[in-house]
């Protein structure tokens, strides 16, 4: 798993089991995409307009933590 501030290595999400040669996918990796992840999915209902940055940031952070996309800050 990548350390915060480091560029994540996409190879960390996929591993090959040396015994069977099968691919092991790590769903806890931050780059793993769940079947429900798609570009039209709304994570935050409020649009960012500059005046609501604090509320928007917190809502976005909670949504990303819930989806295992970022660690605790």
HUSUL-V401643 format. One record per pair of residues at least 6 apart in sequence whose C-alpha atoms are under 7 Angstrom apart, sorted by the first residue. I is the first residue (numbers start at 1). J is the second residue. D is the distance in Angstrom with one decimal. If there is no record, write none. Layout:
i=I j=J d=D
i=I j=J d=D
This chain:
i=1 j=12 d=6.5
i=1 j=29 d=6.7
i=2 j=8 d=4.9
i=2 j=9 d=7.0
i=13 j=25 d=5.9
i=13 j=26 d=5.2
i=13 j=29 d=5.7
i=13 j=32 d=6.8
i=14 j=23 d=6.7
i=14 j=24 d=5.8
i=14 j=25 d=5.0
i=14 j=26 d=6.5
i=15 j=23 d=5.7
i=15 j=24 d=5.1
i=15 j=25 d=6.6
i=16 j=22 d=5.6
i=16 j=23 d=4.5
i=16 j=24 d=5.8
i=17 j=23 d=6.3
i=17 j=24 d=6.6
i=28 j=68 d=6.7
i=30 j=68 d=6.2
i=30 j=69 d=4.6
i=30 j=70 d=6.6
i=43 j=60 d=6.7
i=43 j=63 d=6.0
i=44 j=59 d=6.2
i=44 j=60 d=5.8
i=46 j=56 d=6.6
i=48 j=56 d=6.3
i=64 j=70 d=5.9
i=65 j=71 d=6.3
